[in-house]
Amino acid sequence: MRGDPDDDRAGMSPRRGVEIVHWNPRRNRLRFLHRFAIGPRVGNFGDLLGPLVTSMVLPAVGLAAGARPPEPRRLLTVGSILHLARDGDTVWGSGVNGKEPVESHRARRLDVRAVRGPATAAWVQEHLQIEVPPVFGDPALLLPVLLPELLDVDRTTRLSVVPNLHDLSRYAGHPDLVDPRGDPLAVVSRIARSEAVVTSSLHGLVVAEAFGIPCALVRAGVEPEFKYLDYAGGTGRGELRTFDDPVSATRYATSPGAAREPALAGWDPTALLDAFPVDLWDTSRVLPPSGDTVPTSSPDDPHPPRRRTYAETPARHADRSSRAT
């Protein structure tokens, strides 16, 4: 029996009635059954961060545990997954996949709250004729405010090498290898506890930079540059320092100079958190254009829920950077 066509490309993770669309296809290891969507899922940690981040943002924005959407909804968050969108979906921080042709993007009506970067915004506006607000950032960048305990952990691991899923065989046997197919929270924790990170994985880079870990990006063997440059633009940079091999990347990542370069100095995550579509779960909640308070359904409530903010995060990053040097 043939599986769901979409199941071959993505995993759907329901979060209180809202499907969190993410790339997690099944990989059939039997070549003669390659057309069938059976077998274990890929489990790439970066692509699984969407459901993880969403599940942590919900209480951070004060959403009641029992909130249910009035109708089934779909939300696209972390990843280069806009080709998986359907008409009516909501987009919060997703990006375009540089390997996917225009024809694979079927949606023409999207509720876009934020995208990964300006390159995705320009692509969507040009090819799909959909307006995109100037709110940029990969939602995985919010992990430090959602997991503040990881900001103060001891860096007990000298080096973590996190390859892109398609580069994994290239790093086989490396003593500092972190398998990107590991549990996403475990991979995030390993990165946060590292003194330095070498990676060809976009989300290896995103997580390292979010936690202020010195990081060096190795040019990916398969992935096009689009998503890396899109992420760079979304965090206020025109380009990323990239290395051709893990040896030179390690030399840089473990150097004093890498620890002194604040990668995210030009990006403020407040707008991305403010753009989180809490109204998908509760239509009585209207997101304010700025600030850190989300109104409740009762305007007379003297104690409205307060959002988690990033006010302390830059200082914590600075403290960690100073300790690293």
C-alpha positions in Angstrom: 0.0 0.0 0.0 1.4 3.4 -1.0 1.9 5.9 1.8 0.6 9.4 1.8 2.5 11.4 -0.9 3.2 14.1 1.6 4.5 11.5 4.0 7.4 10.9 1.6 8.6 14.5 2.1 7.5 15.6 5.6 6.5 14.8 9.1 3.4 16.4 10.5 3.6 17.0 14.2 0.3 18.1 15.9 0.7 20.7 18.6 -2.7 21.2 20.3 -4.5 20.8 17.0 -2.0 22.8 14.9 0.2 20.7 12.6 3.8 21.7 12.7 5.0 21.0 9.2 8.6 19.8 9.0 10.9 17.8 6.7 11.3 14.3 8.1 10.7 11.8 5.3 10.9 8.0 5.5 14.0 6.4 4.0 13.4 2.9 2.6 16.6 1.0 2.7 15.4 -1.6 0.2 16.1 -0.3 -3.3 13.4 -2.2 -5.0 10.8 -0.6 -2.7 12.2 3.0 -3.1 8.8 4.3 -4.4 7.0 3.5 -1.2 7.0 5.8 1.9 7.9 3.1 4.4 10.9 2.6 6.7 12.4 4.8 9.4 12.3 8.6 9.2 15.5 10.5 8.6 15.4 12.3 12.0 17.7 15.2 11.1 17.9 17.3 14.3 17.7 20.7 12.5 14.5 19.7 10.8 13.0 18.5 14.1 13.6 21.8 15.8 10.4 23.3 14.5 8.1 21.2 16.7 10.5 21.5 19.6 10.7 25.3 19.4 7.0 25.6 18.9 6.2 23.5 22.0 8.4 25.7 24.1 7.2 29.1 22.7 3.6 28.3 23.5 3.9 28.6 27.3 6.5 31.4 26.9 3.7 33.5 25.2 1.3 32.7 28.0 -1.0 30.3 26.0 -3.2 28.3 28.2 -2.4 24.6 28.2 -5.9 23.6 27.1 -6.2 26.0 24.1 -7.6 24.5 21.0 -7.8 26.0 17.5 -11.3 26.6 16.2 -10.3 24.6 13.1 -7.4 22.5 11.9 -4.4 24.7 11.0 -0.9 24.1 9.7 2.2 26.0 10.7 5.6 26.1 8.9 8.5 27.1 11.1 12.2 25.9 11.1 13.7 24.7 7.9 13.9 25.2 4.1 10.3 23.9 3.7 8.2 26.5 1.9 7.8 23.9 -0.9 5.7 21.9 1.5 3.3 24.7 2.1 -0.4 24.5 1.1 -2.9 27.3 0.6 -4.0 28.7 3.9 -0.9 27.7 5.8 0.9 30.1 8.3 4.6 30.7 7.9 6.8 31.7 10.8 10.5 31.8 10.1 10.7 29.2 7.3 12.9 29.5 4.3 13.1 28.5 0.6 15.1 25.4 -0.3 17.6 26.3 -3.1 17.3 22.8 -4.5 13.5 23.0 -5.1 12.2 24.4 -8.4 9.5 27.0 -8.5 7.0 24.5 -9.8 7.2 22.5 -6.5 5.8 25.5 -4.6 2.1 24.9 -5.0 0.8 27.4 -2.4 -0.4 30.8 -3.6 -2.2 31.9 -0.4 -0.1 32.0 2.7 -0.3 33.8 6.0 3.3 34.9 6.3 4.3 36.2 9.7 8.1 36.0 9.3 10.7 34.2 7.1 14.2 33.1 7.6 15.8 36.0 5.7 15.6 38.6 3.0 16.5 36.2 0.2 13.5 34.1 1.0 11.3 37.2 1.3 12.4 38.4 -2.2 12.0 34.9 -3.7 8.4 34.5 -2.3 7.4 38.0 -3.4 8.8 37.5 -6.9 7.8 33.9 -7.7 4.6 33.4 -5.5 3.4 37.1 -5.5 2.9 36.8 -1.7 3.6 39.8 0.5 6.2 39.2 3.2 6.6 41.4 6.3 10.2 42.5 7.1 10.5 40.1 10.1 13.5 37.8 9.7 15.2 35.0 11.7 15.4 31.2 12.1 13.1 30.3 15.0 15.9 28.1 16.4 17.7 31.3 17.3 15.1 31.6 20.1 16.5 28.6 21.9 18.6 30.6 24.4 15.5 32.3 25.8 13.5 29.1 25.8 16.3 27.1 27.4 18.0 29.7 29.5 19.6 27.0 31.7 21.9 26.2 28.7 23.3 29.7 28.8 25.1 29.1 32.0 26.4 25.5 31.6 30.1 24.7 31.7 31.7 24.2 28.4 32.9 20.7 29.1 33.4 19.6 25.4 36.4 21.1 23.6 35.0 20.7 20.1 31.8 19.5 18.5 31.8 18.7 14.7 28.2 18.7 13.4 28.0 17.8 9.7 25.1 18.5 7.4 23.1 15.2 7.0 24.4 14.7 3.5 28.0 15.2 4.6 27.9 12.6 7.4 30.0 10.0 5.6 32.7 12.6 5.1 33.2 12.9 8.8 32.9 9.2 9.7 35.3 8.3 12.4 36.0 11.9 13.5 36.6 11.8 17.3 34.4 14.9 17.9 31.6 13.9 15.6 28.0 14.8 16.6 25.6 12.7 14.6 22.9 15.2 13.2 20.4 12.4 13.5 20.5 12.4 17.3 17.8 13.6 19.6 17.4 17.3 18.8 17.5 18.4 22.4 20.6 16.3 23.1 22.3 17.8 20.0 21.4 21.4 21.2 22.7 20.6 24.6 26.0 19.2 23.3 26.5 22.3 21.2 25.7 24.6 24.1 28.3 22.8 26.2 31.1 23.1 23.6 34.0 25.4 23.6 33.9 25.5 19.8 31.8 24.1 16.9 32.7 23.1 13.4 29.8 22.5 11.1 28.4 22.2 7.6 24.9 22.0 9.0 22.9 25.2 8.9 21.3 24.5 12.2 24.6 23.5 13.7 25.6 27.1 12.9 22.3 28.6 14.0 22.4 26.9 17.4 26.1 27.6 18.0 25.7 31.3 17.2 22.5 31.5 19.3 24.3 30.3 22.4 27.4 32.4 21.6 29.7 29.4 20.9 32.6 30.1 18.5 31.7 28.4 15.3 33.3 27.8 11.9 31.2 26.9 8.9 32.5 24.3 6.4 31.2 24.5 2.9 28.5 21.9 2.5 29.1 19.1 -0.1 25.5 19.0 -1.4 23.5 21.9 0.0 23.4 25.1 -2.2 24.5 28.4 -0.6 21.1 29.9 -0.7 19.9 28.9 2.8 23.2 29.9 4.4 23.2 33.3 2.8 19.5 33.8 3.6 20.2 33.1 7.3 23.1 35.5 7.2 20.9 38.2 5.7 18.2 37.5 8.3 20.7 38.2 11.1 22.0 41.4 9.6 25.0 40.1 7.7 25.9 40.0 4.0 27.9 36.8 4.1 29.3 34.1 6.3 33.0 33.2 6.8 33.2 29.7 5.2 36.0 27.1 5.1 36.7 24.5 2.5 37.8 21.7 5.0 37.3 20.8 8.6 40.9 21.2 9.5 41.1 24.9 8.7 37.7 25.4 10.2 38.8 23.8 13.4 41.9 26.0 13.5 39.7 29.1 13.3 36.9 28.0 15.6 39.4 27.2 18.4 41.4 30.4 17.9 41.0 33.4 20.3 39.8 35.5 17.4 36.7 33.4 16.8 35.6 33.8 20.4 35.8 37.6 20.1 33.5 37.9 17.1 29.9 38.4 18.2 28.0 36.7 15.3 24.6 38.0 16.1 25.4 41.6 17.1 23.2 42.9 14.3 20.1 40.9 15.1 17.3 41.6 17.6 15.1 38.5 18.1 12.2 40.4 19.7 10.4 41.0 16.4 10.5 37.2 15.6 9.1 36.3 18.9 6.4 39.0 18.7 5.4 37.6 15.3 4.7 34.1 16.7 1.2 33.2 15.5 -0.4 32.6 18.9 -3.8 33.3 17.4 -3.7 30.0 15.6 -4.5 28.4 18.9 -6.6 31.2 20.4 -8.4 33.6 18.0 -9.2 35.9 20.9 -5.5 36.7 21.3 -4.3 39.5 19.1 -0.6 40.0 18.8 0.6 43.5 19.5 3.0 45.0 16.9 5.7 45.4 19.6 6.3 45.0 23.3 6.3 41.9 25.5 2.8 41.6 26.7 0.1 39.5 25.1 -3.5 40.6 25.8 -5.9 38.0 27.2 -9.4 37.5 26.1 -10.5 39.8 29.0 -9.3 43.4 28.7 -10.1 43.8 32.4 -7.7 41.2 33.5 -5.2 43.0 35.8 -2.5 40.3 35.3 -2.1 39.6 31.6 0.5 36.9 30.8 3.9 38.3 30.2 6.2 37.2 27.3 9.7 36.0 27.9 12.0 38.6 26.6 15.6 38.8 25.4 16.5 41.7 27.6 19.1 39.7 29.5 20.3 37.5 26.6 22.9 39.9 25.1 24.5 40.4 28.6 24.6 36.6 29.1 26.2 36.2 25.7 28.8 38.9 26.6 29.5 37.1 29.8 30.0 33.8 28.1 32.2 35.4 25.4 34.4 37.0 28.0 34.8 33.6 29.8 35.7 31.9 26.5 38.6 34.2 25.8 
